[in-house]
Amino acid sequence: DLFKSIQTECFWIGLRNSTGSGWIWEDGSIFNGTKVLLNSPVQHCAVLMKDHFQASSCEVPFPWICEKSLR
């Protein structure tokens, strides 16, 4: 719901399509959320695109939304 409330362009969200495991977060946890719209079998990363998750090539230089540990 937090991601969907952000109404700006596209952002990487740390979600990848892993062969055999489906969509997983960068920390290895399984994505149990909304469907990721997929246009091509070479799209292995997901972006937040206004109100939905869209698969994208991992090489596209979108800005990131991420979580970072404090040091």
Backbone bond lengths (Angstrom), bond angles and torsions (degrees), N, CA, C in turn:
res aa  C-N    CA-C-N  psi(-1)  N-CA   C-N-CA  omega(-1)  CA-C   N-CA-C  phi
1 D - - - 1.455 - - 1.529 111.19 -
2 L 1.356 116.80 -37.03 1.463 120.24 178.23 1.522 110.05 -60.02
3 F 1.336 117.02 -48.62 1.457 120.05 -179.53 1.521 111.59 -59.60
4 K 1.321 116.38 -40.35 1.459 120.04 -177.59 1.522 112.70 -69.68
5 S 1.334 118.02 -20.30 1.462 120.48 179.66 1.523 112.10 -80.29
6 I 1.326 117.53 -13.02 1.466 121.64 178.40 1.526 108.15 -84.75
7 Q 1.303 117.53 116.43 1.463 121.49 -173.12 1.530 111.90 -108.23
8 T 1.316 118.04 53.69 1.456 122.36 -179.02 1.507 109.79 -128.28
9 E 1.311 118.92 136.80 1.467 126.43 170.69 1.529 115.70 14.79
10 C 1.319 116.76 -132.30 1.471 123.35 -178.69 1.520 110.30 -124.85
11 F 1.325 116.23 143.52 1.451 122.12 177.63 1.520 110.01 -138.27
12 W 1.347 116.42 140.99 1.462 120.25 167.93 1.518 106.86 -69.53
13 I 1.323 116.85 143.51 1.466 120.21 -177.19 1.529 112.80 -124.61
14 G 1.332 117.93 7.94 1.463 120.47 178.60 1.507 113.51 77.88
15 L 1.329 117.07 33.43 1.457 122.50 -178.34 1.522 108.71 -121.46
16 R 1.340 116.80 127.37 1.469 122.35 -178.32 1.520 110.79 -128.49
17 N 1.326 115.21 150.81 1.448 121.77 176.26 1.522 108.11 -90.97
18 S 1.315 116.21 111.21 1.457 122.19 -178.34 1.525 109.40 -99.07
19 T 1.321 117.20 128.97 1.452 121.55 179.91 1.532 110.03 -56.18
20 G 1.303 116.15 123.75 1.460 121.21 178.37 1.512 115.37 86.48
21 S 1.327 118.39 -22.40 1.467 121.23 -178.09 1.522 113.24 -109.12
22 G 1.302 117.48 -10.16 1.459 120.42 -176.62 1.524 110.70 78.95
23 W 1.314 117.03 -154.38 1.458 122.38 -177.84 1.516 109.95 -79.91
24 I 1.347 115.98 127.85 1.465 121.22 179.02 1.529 109.75 -131.66
25 W 1.349 115.05 151.11 1.457 121.74 176.37 1.518 109.62 -78.64
26 E 1.321 117.30 164.20 1.466 122.80 179.40 1.524 112.86 -56.92
27 D 1.334 117.64 -29.40 1.465 120.01 179.74 1.530 112.62 -82.50
28 G 1.329 117.31 1.95 1.457 122.23 177.87 1.515 115.23 93.40
29 S 1.331 117.71 -5.47 1.461 119.79 179.36 1.532 110.10 -76.43
30 I 1.326 115.36 150.34 1.465 121.83 -176.83 1.520 109.94 -79.77
31 F 1.328 116.17 136.42 1.466 123.28 177.41 1.526 108.53 -77.15
32 N 1.321 116.63 120.21 1.468 121.68 -179.90 1.522 111.22 -115.83
33 G 1.313 116.40 29.13 1.456 119.94 -174.76 1.507 114.32 -103.34
34 T 1.281 114.01 -152.93 1.450 123.94 -179.10 1.520 111.31 -60.41
35 K 1.297 116.81 154.94 1.463 122.15 178.67 1.528 110.87 -62.06
36 V 1.323 116.18 142.55 1.465 122.71 174.27 1.519 107.14 -96.83
37 L 1.334 117.28 122.07 1.460 121.45 -179.57 1.521 109.31 -72.78
38 L 1.326 116.54 129.21 1.451 122.56 -173.71 1.521 109.91 -123.63
39 N 1.355 116.92 128.27 1.467 122.07 179.86 1.519 112.75 -105.67
40 S 1.325 117.31 -21.41 1.453 121.05 -171.83 1.529 110.19 -151.17
41 P 1.333 117.58 145.75 1.466 119.65 178.89 1.531 114.36 -69.32
42 V 1.339 119.25 -8.85 1.468 121.36 178.55 1.526 112.32 -93.85
43 Q 1.314 117.76 3.49 1.457 121.90 178.98 1.526 108.83 -91.64
44 H 1.328 117.20 103.32 1.455 121.70 -174.36 1.519 113.96 -110.18
45 C 1.328 118.37 1.86 1.460 122.07 177.31 1.524 108.60 -122.33
46 A 1.329 116.04 159.09 1.463 120.22 -179.92 1.520 110.33 -118.32
47 V 1.320 115.06 144.24 1.460 121.76 174.48 1.522 108.80 -121.40
48 L 1.322 115.14 153.79 1.449 121.34 170.89 1.508 106.19 -88.34
49 M 1.322 116.84 121.47 1.458 121.98 -177.66 1.525 107.71 -123.53
50 K 1.336 116.18 93.26 1.465 124.76 -175.57 1.516 111.91 56.40
51 D 1.335 120.11 -91.86 1.468 120.74 -174.70 1.526 113.90 -115.79
52 H 1.332 117.80 14.72 1.464 119.57 179.63 1.529 111.25 -148.85
53 F 1.330 115.28 165.44 1.457 122.00 176.09 1.515 108.42 -96.30
54 Q 1.324 116.70 130.59 1.459 123.01 -177.78 1.520 109.17 -124.71
55 A 1.339 117.10 132.43 1.461 120.36 174.97 1.519 108.60 -70.21
56 S 1.324 116.04 147.95 1.457 122.02 -178.90 1.515 109.11 -150.50
57 S 1.306 115.56 160.81 1.457 119.85 171.45 1.524 107.76 -64.93
58 C 1.311 117.46 142.31 1.469 121.59 -178.07 1.526 112.63 -72.09
59 E 1.317 118.27 -12.02 1.461 121.73 -177.31 1.537 113.90 -87.67
60 V 1.334 117.95 -9.65 1.465 120.70 -178.93 1.529 108.70 -70.80
61 P 1.346 118.89 129.07 1.475 121.69 -173.82 1.536 114.55 -83.41
62 F 1.327 117.73 67.06 1.464 121.38 175.42 1.528 109.47 -83.69
63 P 1.352 118.32 154.66 1.464 119.65 173.46 1.530 109.53 -68.25
64 W 1.339 116.77 159.98 1.459 123.35 -176.23 1.511 112.77 -103.11
65 I 1.339 115.83 146.78 1.457 123.09 162.12 1.514 103.01 -112.28
66 C 1.322 117.64 120.19 1.459 118.39 -175.46 1.527 111.37 -145.81
67 E 1.320 113.76 167.86 1.453 121.73 175.96 1.523 106.39 -110.93
68 K 1.320 116.58 136.56 1.460 120.26 -178.26 1.529 108.76 -133.78
69 S 1.318 115.50 133.95 1.465 120.51 177.61 1.514 110.90 -71.97
70 L 1.331 115.54 144.29 1.467 119.62 175.20 1.514 108.57 -78.63
71 R 1.316 117.46 144.03 1.467 121.34 -179.53 1.506 110.70 -103.60
